[in-house]
């Protein structure tokens, strides 16, 4: 296995092979995108009375929230490191609360109704949760991306401009959020899908601002930074399509899918966001942000419940 990996790395170190691999990756991305659009249309994505249509609408709101958050980068060149960490912490708290209140808890309830046994229902969600975390672990290793503080991650052979590496980093966060919205609506229960979409949209606003301002600090023009920040939100409708497509039709896949999305989001919170907020000496402020985000979502859950 190791010899195969080393051989592949040696081949890709040749610029000619690397260019071929990059073009092949681009073609594959276009084919996958076309396939997702076809799936969305085939499953009623153009109508709001279908789970796919509702999921696309909810994820579109979240994507627009990301774009809205990125807009101030047209005028704001820098955010203090403390406030950046507070905003990211707030987003982490929102994601953690959403995973608990609107994915794990309703997932266990739905699985229990299906199998008639609460421990077995919890086990179904737990399996999905572990698989969701593993999915993000593999994506973190397979997709080239870069965080402002932590640096570059993923394969070294794919040489991309820094702006695209940072866009991919946030897209890796947004894709499981879109999946969560898709799974939330796939069960036909708006009481799960709508709060999830609202929660994710709320945390996408500060996240969009942080990534756009971070791009300005590495010498990108204001319009480029705002556009790139907004672009990351497009991963959410794509994730929503996948979420609905994978979990609709087979009852047990709905609670397992909620667990999967929760595991992916918890992975992002623990592996990416919280470490990012603890690199600059503002751990207390960032933790207060986490608690604030969790409290806001707890109150929202009470209001919508």
Secondary structure as UniProt FT lines:
FT   HELIX           2..13
FT   HELIX           15..42
FT   TURN            43..46
FT   TURN            48..49
FT   HELIX           51..71
FT   HELIX           72..74
FT   HELIX           81..99
FT   HELIX           100..104
FT   HELIX           105..115
FT   HELIX           118..142
FT   STRAND          145..147
FT   TURN            148..150
FT   STRAND          151..153
FT   HELIX           162..186
FT   TURN            187..188
FT   HELIX           190..217
FT   TURN            218..219
FT   HELIX           222..231
FT   TURN            232..233
FT   HELIX           234..247
FT   HELIX           251..267
FT   HELIX           268..273
FT   HELIX           274..277
FT   HELIX           283..304
//
